[in-house]
């Protein structure tokens, strides 16, 4: 922000109060949660993340200070849920990424499927894309996810979104563009899996290890300053 638009102390104080209110609401939602995926808890989390982000920005703008808090996913958080309170229909959107780590293993599995079906003609299992077509045509996506190593695949990021609506979609209504009509405000819950989360945990562990090593090194330095005992005193 420019100096002319710099936040006032009152705005910072109001933002701090909003964070306190959001904290109370989040705790109340957690205490009343109806299950692991309670949408009220999810909404309270997003509201807390938004309030904390505003406070952090105003605090920095006014006082050149930051908070020690980091709420994961705050920048990319979905907006508060605004769908039906009692939805009559839901949609589950899933994306799973894989790397073809062992193409030969994938081809062998596809050849087994083709041999079991006894199909004549040009084998589809001779190419990677043909083998993938056979694999996903034979097995459910959840089974492939649980057995991906058998098929020469390596897991990447994945996400699952559950959206709510008042009425089920008409047959064939969204098949041409299945992912283009998602309203973020109708997302009941979302689950992300990524190696980046593991990397963040590993980084924290590395920092803790480095701090411990520094402390131990400091202790050793202090020990070196101690004078040895005289022979008569041992």
C-alpha positions as CSV (number, residue, x, y, z in Angstrom):
1,X,0.0,0.0,0.0
2,X,1.1,3.6,-0.5
3,X,1.5,6.0,2.4
4,X,-1.7,7.7,1.5
5,X,-3.6,4.5,1.8
6,X,-1.7,3.1,4.8
7,X,-3.8,1.2,7.3
8,X,-4.8,3.0,10.5
9,X,-4.3,1.6,14.0
10,X,-8.1,1.2,14.3
11,X,-8.2,-0.9,11.2
12,X,-5.5,-3.2,12.6
13,X,-7.3,-3.4,15.9
14,X,-10.5,-4.3,14.1
15,X,-8.8,-7.0,12.1
16,X,-7.3,-8.5,15.3
17,X,-10.8,-8.6,16.8
18,X,-12.1,-10.3,13.7
19,X,-9.4,-13.0,14.1
20,X,-10.4,-13.5,17.7
21,X,-14.1,-13.9,16.7
22,X,-13.1,-16.3,13.9
23,X,-11.1,-18.4,16.4
24,X,-14.1,-18.7,18.7
25,X,-16.3,-19.7,15.8
26,X,-13.8,-22.3,14.6
27,X,-13.4,-23.8,18.1
28,X,-17.2,-23.9,18.5
29,X,-17.6,-25.6,15.2
30,X,-15.0,-28.2,16.1
31,X,-16.7,-28.9,19.4
32,X,-20.0,-29.4,17.7
33,X,-18.7,-31.3,14.7
34,X,-21.0,-34.1,13.5
35,X,-18.2,-36.1,11.8
36,X,-14.8,-36.0,10.3
37,X,-16.0,-34.1,7.2
38,X,-18.3,-31.6,8.9
39,X,-18.9,-28.7,6.4
40,X,-19.4,-26.3,9.3
41,X,-15.8,-26.9,10.5
42,X,-14.5,-26.5,7.0
43,X,-16.3,-23.2,6.6
44,X,-15.1,-22.0,10.0
45,X,-11.6,-22.9,8.9
46,X,-11.8,-20.8,5.7
47,X,-13.2,-17.9,7.6
48,X,-10.4,-18.0,10.1
49,X,-7.8,-18.3,7.3
50,X,-9.3,-15.2,5.6
51,X,-9.5,-13.2,8.8
52,X,-5.9,-14.1,9.7
53,X,-4.7,-13.1,6.2
54,X,-6.3,-9.7,6.4
55,X,-4.9,-9.1,9.9
56,X,-1.4,-10.1,8.8
57,X,-1.5,-7.7,5.8
58,X,-2.8,-4.8,7.8
59,X,-0.3,-5.5,10.6
60,X,2.6,-5.4,8.2
61,X,1.3,-2.4,6.4
62,X,0.9,-0.3,9.6
63,X,3.7,-1.6,11.8
64,X,6.0,-3.6,9.5
65,X,5.4,-6.7,11.6
66,X,4.1,-10.1,10.8
67,X,2.4,-12.9,12.7
68,X,4.0,-16.2,13.5
69,X,1.0,-18.1,12.2
70,X,0.8,-19.9,8.8
71,X,-2.5,-21.5,7.9
72,X,-2.0,-24.1,5.1
73,X,-3.9,-23.3,2.0
74,X,-5.1,-19.9,3.1
75,X,-4.3,-18.3,-0.2
76,X,-6.0,-21.0,-2.2
77,X,-8.9,-21.7,0.2
78,X,-12.3,-22.2,-1.2
79,X,-14.9,-19.5,-0.5
80,X,-17.5,-20.1,2.3
81,X,-20.0,-22.8,1.4
82,X,-23.2,-21.3,0.0
83,X,-24.9,-24.4,-1.4
84,X,-28.2,-25.9,-0.1
85,X,-28.3,-26.8,3.6
86,X,-30.0,-30.1,2.7
87,X,-28.7,-31.1,-0.7
88,X,-30.7,-33.5,-2.8
89,X,-27.8,-34.4,-5.0
90,X,-24.0,-34.4,-5.0
91,X,-21.1,-34.7,-7.4
92,X,-17.7,-36.2,-6.6
93,X,-14.8,-34.8,-8.7
94,X,-11.6,-36.7,-8.6
95,X,-8.2,-36.1,-10.2
96,X,-5.2,-38.4,-9.7
97,X,-1.9,-37.9,-11.4
98,X,0.5,-40.8,-12.1
99,X,3.9,-41.1,-13.7
100,X,4.6,-44.1,-16.0
101,X,7.6,-45.2,-14.0
102,X,8.0,-48.7,-15.5
103,X,6.5,-48.9,-19.0
104,X,7.5,-52.5,-19.4
105,X,5.6,-53.6,-16.3
106,X,2.5,-51.7,-17.6
107,X,2.8,-53.5,-21.0
108,X,3.0,-56.9,-19.3
109,X,-0.1,-56.3,-17.3
110,X,-2.0,-55.1,-20.3
111,X,-0.9,-58.2,-22.2
112,X,-2.3,-60.4,-19.4
113,X,-5.6,-58.6,-19.6
114,X,-5.7,-59.1,-23.4
115,X,-4.8,-62.7,-23.2
116,X,-7.5,-63.4,-20.6
117,X,-10.1,-61.7,-22.8
118,X,-9.0,-63.7,-25.8
119,X,-9.5,-60.9,-28.3
120,X,-8.3,-61.3,-31.9
121,X,-6.8,-58.6,-34.1
122,X,-4.0,-56.1,-33.5
123,X,-3.1,-56.2,-29.8
124,X,-3.7,-52.9,-28.1
125,X,-1.2,-53.8,-25.4
126,X,1.8,-53.1,-27.7
127,X,1.8,-49.3,-26.9
128,X,1.7,-47.4,-23.7
129,X,-1.4,-45.5,-24.5
130,X,-3.1,-48.8,-25.6
131,X,-2.0,-50.5,-22.4
132,X,-3.4,-47.6,-20.3
133,X,-6.8,-47.9,-22.2
134,X,-6.9,-51.6,-21.3
135,X,-5.9,-51.1,-17.7
136,X,-8.5,-48.4,-17.0
137,X,-11.1,-50.2,-18.9
138,X,-10.6,-53.4,-16.8
139,X,-10.1,-52.0,-13.3
140,X,-11.9,-49.4,-11.2
141,X,-9.9,-46.2,-10.6
142,X,-9.8,-47.0,-6.8
143,X,-8.3,-50.4,-7.5
144,X,-5.7,-48.9,-9.8
145,X,-4.8,-46.4,-7.0
146,X,-4.3,-49.1,-4.5
147,X,-2.3,-51.3,-6.9
148,X,-0.5,-48.7,-8.9
149,X,3.0,-50.1,-8.3
150,X,1.9,-53.4,-9.8
151,X,1.0,-51.6,-13.0
152,X,4.3,-49.7,-13.3
153,X,2.8,-46.4,-12.1
154,X,4.0,-43.9,-9.6
155,X,1.5,-41.7,-7.7
156,X,1.6,-37.9,-8.1
157,X,-0.8,-35.3,-6.6
158,X,-4.5,-36.1,-6.2
159,X,-7.6,-34.2,-5.1
160,X,-11.2,-35.0,-4.4
161,X,-14.0,-32.5,-4.3
162,X,-17.6,-33.1,-3.2
163,X,-20.1,-30.6,-4.5
164,X,-23.8,-30.3,-3.4
165,X,-26.8,-29.3,-5.5
166,X,-30.6,-29.0,-5.2
167,X,-31.3,-31.4,-8.1
168,X,-29.4,-34.2,-9.8
169,X,-28.1,-33.3,-13.3
170,X,-30.0,-34.6,-16.3
171,X,-28.5,-37.6,-18.0
172,X,-25.7,-36.5,-20.4
173,X,-26.0,-32.9,-19.3
174,X,-22.4,-32.4,-18.4
175,X,-20.5,-35.2,-20.2
176,X,-19.0,-32.9,-22.9
177,X,-17.3,-30.7,-20.2
178,X,-17.5,-32.5,-16.9
179,X,-15.2,-30.1,-14.9
180,X,-16.1,-26.7,-16.2
181,X,-19.3,-26.0,-14.3
182,X,-18.0,-26.4,-10.7
183,X,-19.2,-23.6,-8.4
184,X,-16.6,-23.3,-5.6
185,X,-19.3,-22.1,-3.2
186,X,-21.0,-25.4,-3.6
187,X,-18.0,-27.5,-2.6
188,X,-18.9,-29.3,0.6
189,X,-15.4,-30.7,1.3
190,X,-12.1,-31.1,-0.4
191,X,-9.2,-33.5,0.2
192,X,-5.7,-32.9,-1.4
193,X,-2.7,-35.3,-1.3
194,X,0.7,-34.0,-2.5
195,X,4.3,-34.8,-1.8
196,X,4.8,-31.1,-1.2
197,X,3.1,-31.5,2.2
198,X,5.6,-34.2,3.1
199,X,8.4,-31.9,2.0
200,X,7.2,-29.2,4.3
201,X,7.2,-31.7,7.2
202,X,10.7,-32.9,6.3
203,X,11.9,-29.3,6.1
204,X,10.6,-28.7,9.6
205,X,12.3,-31.8,10.9
206,X,15.6,-30.7,9.2
207,X,15.3,-27.3,10.9
208,X,14.8,-29.0,14.3
209,X,17.7,-31.3,13.7
210,X,20.0,-28.4,12.7
211,X,19.0,-26.5,15.9
212,X,19.7,-29.5,18.0
213,X,23.1,-30.0,16.4
214,X,23.9,-26.3,16.9
215,X,23.0,-26.7,20.6
216,X,25.1,-29.8,21.0
217,X,28.0,-28.0,19.2
218,X,27.6,-25.1,21.6
219,X,27.7,-27.5,24.6
220,X,30.9,-29.1,23.3
221,X,32.5,-25.7,22.9
222,X,31.7,-24.8,26.5
223,X,33.2,-28.1,27.6
224,X,36.5,-27.3,25.8
225,X,36.8,-24.1,28.0
226,X,36.9,-26.2,31.2
227,X,40.3,-26.7,32.8
228,X,41.3,-30.3,33.4
229,X,41.4,-31.5,36.9
230,X,44.8,-31.8,38.6
231,X,46.1,-35.3,39.1
232,X,45.9,-34.9,42.9
233,X,42.2,-34.0,42.7
234,X,41.1,-37.0,40.5
